Amino acid sequence: MVTVLTSIFWLIITLGVLVTFHEWGHFLLARLFGVKVLRFSVGFGKPIWSRFDRHGTEIAVAPIPLGGYVKLLDERDCDVSDADKNKAYNHKPAWQKFLIMFAGPAFNFILAFALYWMMFVVGKPEIKPTIGEPVKLMAEAGFSAKDQLLEVDGEPVSTWSDVSMFLITAGLDHRDIPVTVKTEQGSLQEKTLALSKLPEDIKESKMMSAIGLQPWRIPVPAVMGELSPGLPAARAGLQAGDRVIAINGQAVEDWYDLSEKIGQISPPVHLTYVRDGQQFETEIKRLVTDPDNPDRQVIGIRPTAPSQQVTDYARSLYYDLSYGPIQAIPMAWQEMLKITGKSLEMIGKLLLGKASLENLSGPITIAQVASDSAARGFSWYLSFLALISLSLGIINLLPVPMLDGGQILFLLFEKIKGAPLSEQFEVRAQLLGMMMLVCLMTLAIYNDILRTL
C-alpha cells in the first residue's frame, strides 16, 4: 500500500511540474501577443482550487493530474464583446497563433535542457558498461568478459542506458554494427555485432537477452557467509561455509543464480550442498518474506565477502558523471539532442511497424519509474523528469488534432488556403484526434496492466 501511495505521489509531482511548465509556455506567449487567457488549469475536471489574477485569468487546479490546459478567448468557443475582439485568439495573425501553440512544446525542451544541466552539475553515479561472460551473438562476435564498451554503432557510450538505447534501435533494423571495446588488458578492439541474426519478430524487451549482453557482476560463489538465527536455512541445519550446488535438482552456478532460484521455487526446497568435501542434502519446508522486498521469498542466508582484488576492480567501474556549471552546458545540449533523436527514431519505427506497440507506456508505468528514480537519488529523478519532458514536447508536436502539432497543422492549412478553416471541419478533426488519443491511452494503460501481472 505504501509503495502504491508513493508511486501516486511521484506521478502527481512529475506531471504537475511538466504540465505546468508546458502550459506556462502557451500562457506567456498568449499574454505577450495580447490574447486574453480565460483559464490556466493544471489537471482536468472541475477545479478543486482556483483564484483570479489581476488580468481576470482563472488559475485552477483540477483533480485529474493527467494533463492541463490554457483556455484562450476565442469567438469559436464563446461570445466575445466588440471591446475584446482584439484580445481574441482567432483575430491574431497566423504567425502569432503559431508561436502560441509552439511555445508549450518549446518550454518542455527548455525544461529538459535545464534538468539535464542540473543533473550534470549535481552529479549522477554511474557504472562503466563492462560486460560479463558473453553468450549468443556477443560470444560469436568474439567479445570477452570484462570488455568495456566505448562505442556502439559509431556512437560513444558511457552508461548502460546509452548501450541499450543504441543496441535496441539498431536491432530493430536487423543490421550488423561495429562495437569498440577496451579489453581488460587495456587495448582497444573493434568487433562486429551481427544483429542481422536476430529473429524477425524479436520484441524490444527480449533483445538484450537475445544478443547475449550481460553486465559484469562481482563474482560471488554460492557459499553461505552468514545465516540469520531462527530462519529456515539455520533451522534446516545449514552452516556458514556450506556451498550450494543444486536446488530441487537444478545446478547452481553462483550466488546470483542461487538467490534467483530461491525466489522462483515454491516450498519445499531441496538443497544439495558441500561441506568439508562431502555432499549433503536437506529440505526447507517454508520460506519467509524478505523485509526489504515484500514480493521476494528468502531462507535467511548471506554470501561470503568477495576478495579484496575483486572488490577493488568492481569499485573502479563506478564513477560520478558530473561537470562544472560551464562544462555542463554543452553536455546537457548533447544529451538532449541524443535522446530527442532516438525518440524520433523510435516513433518512426512504431509508425512503420518495426517497433512493438507494447513499448507504449501510460500513467501506471510513469508512476512506478518516477518513484523508483526518486528512490535512487535526486540526479536520477532529474534525468527521468528530463526524459518525460522531452517526450511530452515531442508528442505534442505530432500533427494530431487535439495536440499542439495538430493546431499548427491547421494554421498551415489556413495559410495555404488564405482563409480560416471551416468550424465544421475543425470540430470533426478534433473528434477524430480525441478518438485517436483515447485509443492510444487505452493501449498504454493496457500495457501498464500487463507489466504488473
C-alpha positions in Angstrom: 0.0 0.0 0.0 2.9 2.4 0.9 4.5 1.6 -2.5 1.3 2.4 -4.4 0.9 5.7 -2.5 4.5 6.6 -3.1 4.1 6.0 -6.8 0.9 8.1 -7.0 2.7 10.9 -5.1 5.6 11.0 -7.6 3.2 10.7 -10.5 1.4 13.9 -9.3 4.7 15.7 -8.8 6.1 14.6 -12.2 3.0 15.5 -14.2 2.4 18.6 -12.1 5.8 20.0 -12.9 5.8 19.1 -16.6 2.2 20.2 -17.4 2.6 23.5 -15.5 5.8 24.3 -17.5 4.1 23.3 -20.8 1.0 25.4 -20.2 3.1 28.2 -18.9 4.7 28.4 -22.4 1.3 28.9 -24.0 0.3 31.3 -21.3 3.3 33.6 -21.6 3.2 33.8 -25.4 -0.6 34.5 -25.3 -0.1 37.3 -22.9 2.8 38.6 -25.0 0.6 38.9 -28.0 -2.3 40.4 -26.1 -4.6 37.3 -26.1 -6.9 37.2 -23.1 -6.4 34.0 -21.1 -9.6 32.8 -19.5 -8.2 29.9 -17.5 -4.9 28.3 -16.7 -5.6 24.8 -15.4 -3.3 22.2 -14.1 -5.2 18.9 -14.3 -8.6 18.1 -15.8 -12.1 18.1 -14.3 -13.9 20.5 -12.1 -11.4 22.8 -10.2 -10.7 21.9 -6.6 -9.0 25.2 -6.1 -8.9 28.4 -8.2 -8.3 32.1 -8.0 -8.4 35.1 -10.4 -5.3 37.2 -11.1 -5.4 40.9 -11.9 -5.9 40.2 -15.6 -9.0 38.2 -14.9 -7.4 34.8 -15.7 -8.6 32.0 -13.5 -5.7 30.0 -12.1 -7.1 26.5 -11.3 -6.0 23.1 -10.0 -8.2 20.2 -11.1 -8.3 16.6 -9.6 -7.2 14.5 -12.6 -3.4 15.0 -12.9 -3.0 13.7 -16.4 -2.6 17.0 -18.2 -3.8 20.6 -18.2 -4.8 23.4 -20.5 -4.8 27.1 -21.2 -8.2 28.4 -22.3 -7.9 31.4 -24.6 -10.6 33.9 -25.5 -11.9 32.7 -28.9 -15.1 33.5 -30.9 -15.4 29.9 -31.9 -15.8 28.9 -28.2 -17.7 31.8 -26.6 -19.3 35.2 -27.2 -16.8 38.0 -27.5 -17.7 41.6 -27.0 -16.7 44.2 -29.5 -14.3 45.7 -27.0 -12.5 42.3 -26.5 -12.3 41.3 -30.2 -8.7 42.5 -30.4 -7.9 40.1 -27.5 -9.4 37.0 -29.1 -7.1 34.3 -30.3 -8.9 33.8 -33.6 -8.3 37.5 -34.6 -4.5 37.3 -34.2 -2.2 36.8 -37.3 -1.2 33.3 -38.1 2.4 33.7 -37.1 1.4 34.8 -33.6 -1.0 31.8 -33.3 1.8 29.5 -34.4 4.2 30.8 -31.8 1.5 30.5 -29.0 0.9 26.8 -30.0 4.6 26.1 -30.4 5.5 27.6 -27.1 4.2 24.7 -25.0 6.4 22.0 -26.5 9.3 24.5 -26.7 9.1 25.1 -23.0 9.2 21.3 -22.4 12.5 21.3 -24.4 13.8 24.2 -22.4 12.9 22.5 -19.2 14.6 19.2 -20.3 17.8 21.1 -21.1 17.7 22.8 -17.7 17.1 19.5 -15.9 19.9 17.7 -17.8 22.2 20.7 -16.9 21.3 20.4 -13.3 21.8 16.6 -13.4 25.3 17.0 -14.7 26.1 19.7 -12.1 24.7 17.7 -9.2 26.5 14.5 -10.5 24.9 11.2 -11.3 26.5 7.9 -10.1 27.1 5.6 -13.0 28.8 2.3 -13.8 31.1 1.8 -16.8 29.4 -0.5 -19.3 31.6 -3.6 -18.7 30.3 -7.0 -19.9 30.2 -10.3 -18.1 30.7 -13.7 -19.7 29.4 -13.2 -23.3 26.9 -15.6 -24.8 24.9 -16.0 -28.1 25.7 -13.1 -30.5 28.2 -11.5 -28.2 30.2 -14.7 -27.9 30.0 -15.2 -31.7 31.4 -11.7 -32.3 34.4 -12.5 -30.1 33.7 -10.4 -27.0 35.4 -11.3 -23.7 34.5 -10.9 -20.1 35.4 -7.5 -18.6 35.4 -5.8 -22.1 34.4 -2.2 -21.5 32.1 -0.8 -24.2 33.3 2.5 -25.6 31.3 2.9 -28.9 28.2 1.3 -30.3 27.3 1.8 -33.9 29.8 4.7 -34.1 28.3 6.5 -31.1 30.3 6.9 -27.8 28.7 5.2 -24.8 29.4 5.8 -21.2 26.4 4.3 -19.4 24.3 1.2 -19.7 21.4 3.4 -20.7 23.4 4.5 -23.8 24.3 0.9 -24.7 20.7 -0.4 -24.5 19.3 2.6 -26.4 21.8 2.2 -29.4 21.6 -1.6 -29.5 17.8 -1.7 -29.5 17.3 0.9 -32.3 20.0 -0.9 -34.4 18.5 -4.3 -33.5 15.1 -3.3 -34.8 16.7 -2.6 -38.2 18.4 -6.0 -38.0 21.7 -4.6 -39.2 25.3 -5.5 -38.2 27.0 -2.8 -36.3 30.6 -2.0 -35.1 31.3 -2.0 -31.4 34.6 -0.6 -29.9 35.7 -2.0 -26.6 38.6 -1.6 -24.2 39.8 -5.1 -23.1 40.8 -6.0 -19.5 44.4 -5.6 -20.6 43.7 -2.0 -21.8 43.9 -2.5 -25.6 41.2 -1.1 -28.0 39.4 -3.5 -30.3 36.6 -3.2 -32.8 34.2 -6.1 -33.2 31.2 -6.5 -35.5 27.9 -7.5 -33.7 25.7 -9.4 -36.1 22.3 -8.0 -35.2 21.1 -9.3 -38.6 20.9 -12.7 -37.0 18.2 -11.6 -34.5 14.7 -13.2 -35.0 12.5 -11.1 -37.3 9.7 -10.9 -34.6 12.1 -10.1 -31.7 10.5 -7.9 -29.1 12.5 -5.0 -27.6 12.1 -6.4 -24.1 13.8 -9.6 -25.2 16.5 -8.1 -27.3 19.3 -7.8 -24.7 18.8 -11.4 -23.8 18.8 -12.5 -27.5 22.0 -10.5 -28.1 23.6 -12.2 -25.1 24.7 -9.0 -23.4 25.2 -9.4 -19.7 26.7 -6.7 -17.4 29.7 -7.8 -15.4 28.8 -8.7 -11.8 31.1 -9.2 -8.8 31.8 -13.0 -8.8 30.3 -14.4 -5.7 30.3 -18.2 -5.1 27.2 -19.9 -3.8 28.8 -20.2 -0.4 27.0 -19.2 2.8 28.8 -16.5 4.7 26.2 -15.8 7.4 22.9 -17.3 8.5 20.1 -15.5 10.3 19.2 -17.4 13.5 15.7 -18.8 13.6 15.1 -18.5 9.9 14.6 -21.5 7.5 18.3 -22.1 6.5 19.6 -22.1 10.1 16.7 -24.3 11.2 17.5 -26.8 8.5 21.0 -27.3 9.9 22.9 -25.3 7.3 26.2 -23.6 8.4 28.5 -20.8 7.3 30.9 -22.1 4.6 28.4 -24.6 3.1 28.5 -24.4 -0.8 25.1 -24.9 -2.5 25.5 -26.9 -5.7 21.8 -27.6 -6.6 18.3 -26.6 -5.8 15.5 -29.1 -6.5 17.9 -31.0 -8.7 18.8 -27.8 -10.7 22.5 -27.0 -10.8 23.5 -23.7 -9.1 26.2 -21.6 -10.8 26.8 -18.7 -8.3 25.2 -16.7 -5.6 23.1 -14.7 -8.0 21.7 -17.9 -9.5 21.1 -19.3 -6.0 19.1 -16.2 -5.0 17.1 -16.1 -8.2 16.2 -19.8 -8.0 15.1 -19.5 -4.3 12.8 -16.6 -5.4 11.2 -18.7 -8.1 10.6 -22.0 -6.3 7.7 -22.8 -4.0 8.5 -24.8 -0.8 9.5 -27.4 0.0 13.0 -26.6 -1.3 15.6 -29.4 -1.6 19.1 -28.1 -1.3 22.2 -30.1 -2.2 25.4 -28.6 -0.6 29.0 -29.4 0.0 30.6 -29.2 3.5 34.2 -30.2 4.2 34.4 -32.0 0.8 31.3 -34.1 1.4 27.9 -33.7 -0.3 24.7 -33.5 1.7 21.0 -32.8 1.1 18.4 -31.0 3.2 14.8 -29.9 2.9 13.5 -26.4 3.7 9.8 -26.6 4.2 9.0 -22.9 4.2 10.3 -19.6 3.0 10.0 -16.2 4.7 9.2 -12.7 3.2 12.2 -10.5 2.5 11.8 -7.5 4.8 13.4 -5.3 2.1 11.2 -6.6 -0.7 7.7 -7.9 0.2 7.5 -9.6 -3.2 10.5 -11.8 -2.6 10.9 -15.0 -0.6 14.2 -15.8 1.2 15.6 -18.5 3.5 17.8 -16.2 5.7 21.4 -16.5 4.2 24.0 -14.0 3.1 27.0 -14.5 0.8 30.7 -14.6 1.6 32.6 -11.3 1.0 34.4 -11.2 -2.3 38.2 -10.9 -2.3 39.9 -7.5 -2.0 41.2 -7.7 -5.6 37.7 -8.3 -6.9 36.3 -5.6 -4.8 38.9 -3.1 -5.9 38.2 -3.9 -9.6 34.4 -3.5 -9.0 35.0 -0.2 -7.3 37.0 1.1 -10.3 33.9 0.6 -12.5 31.9 3.2 -10.5 32.2 6.9 -11.4 30.4 10.1 -10.9 29.0 11.6 -14.1 29.4 15.3 -13.2 30.7 18.6 -14.7 31.2 22.2 -13.7 28.4 24.7 -14.4 30.0 25.8 -17.7 31.1 22.4 -18.9 27.6 21.0 -18.1 26.0 23.3 -20.7 27.3 21.5 -23.9 26.9 18.1 -22.2 23.2 18.9 -21.4 22.7 20.0 -25.0 24.3 16.9 -26.4 22.2 14.7 -24.1 19.0 16.4 -25.1 19.9 16.0 -28.8 20.8 12.3 -28.4 17.6 11.4 -26.5 15.4 13.5 -28.9 17.0 11.9 -32.0 16.5 8.3 -30.6 12.9 9.2 -29.5 12.0 10.4 -33.0 13.7 7.3 -34.5 11.6 5.0 -32.2 8.4 6.9 -33.1 9.3 6.3 -36.8 9.8 2.6 -36.2 6.4 2.4 -34.4 4.7 4.0 -37.3 6.5 1.6 -39.8 5.6 -1.4 -37.6 9.3 -2.2 -36.8 8.8 -1.5 -33.1 6.1 -3.1 -31.0 3.2 -1.1 -29.6 4.0 -2.8 -26.3 6.5 0.0 -25.9 3.7 2.5 -25.2 3.6 3.3 -21.5 0.9 5.0 -19.5 0.4 6.6 -16.1 1.0 3.4 -14.2 4.5 2.9 -15.6 5.3 6.6 -15.3 4.3 6.5 -11.6 6.4 3.4 -10.9 9.5 4.6 -12.7 9.1 8.1 -11.2 9.0 6.5 -7.7 12.0 4.2 -8.5 14.1 7.0 -9.9 13.4 9.3 -6.9 14.4 6.4 -4.5 17.7 6.1 -6.4 18.6 9.7 -5.8 18.0 13.3 -6.9 20.1 13.2 -10.0 18.3 10.0 -11.2 14.9 11.8 -10.8 16.2 14.8 -12.7 17.2 12.5 -15.6 13.8 10.8 -15.6 12.0 14.2 -15.4 14.0 15.5 -18.3 13.2 12.4 -20.4 9.5 12.7 -19.8 9.6 16.4 -20.5 11.3 15.7 -23.9 8.7 13.0 -24.6 5.9 15.4 -23.8 7.4 18.0 -26.1 7.9 15.6 -29.0 4.4 14.0 -28.7 2.7 17.4 -28.6 4.3 18.4 -31.8 2.9 15.4 -33.7 0.3 16.5 -36.3 -2.7 15.1 -34.5 -5.8 17.2 -33.8 -6.2 17.9 -30.1 -2.4 18.3 -29.8 -0.3 21.4 -30.4 1.1 19.9 -33.5 -2.5 19.4 -34.9 -3.2 23.1 -34.2 0.0 24.1 -36.0 -1.1 21.9 -39.0 -4.4 23.7 -39.1 -2.6 27.0 -39.2 -0.5 25.8 -42.1 -3.7 24.8 -44.0 -5.1 28.1 -43.2 -2.1 29.9 -44.6 -2.2 27.8 -47.8 -5.9 28.3 -48.2 -5.8 32.0 -47.5 -8.8 31.8 -45.2 -9.7 30.2 -41.8 -10.8 26.6 -41.9 -14.5 25.9 -41.5 -15.7 25.3 -38.0 -17.3 22.1 -39.0 -14.0 20.7 -40.4 -12.2 21.6 -37.2 -14.8 20.0 -35.0 -14.7 16.8 -36.9 -10.9 16.8 -36.9 -10.9 17.4 -33.1 -13.2 14.5 -32.6 -11.0 12.3 -34.7 -8.0 13.4 -32.8 -9.7 12.8 -29.5 -10.6 9.2 -30.6 -7.0 8.5 -31.6 -5.7 9.8 -28.2 -8.3 7.8 -26.3 -7.3 4.6 -28.2 -3.6 5.3 -27.6 -4.1 6.0 -23.9 -6.3 2.8 -23.5 -3.5 0.8 -25.2 -0.8 2.4 -23.0 -2.8 1.6 -19.8 -3.4 -1.9 -21.0 0.3 -2.4 -21.5 0.9 -1.0 -18.0 -1.5 -3.5 -16.5 0.2 -6.4 -18.4 3.6 -5.3 -17.0 2.2 -5.5 -13.4 0.8 -9.0 -13.8 
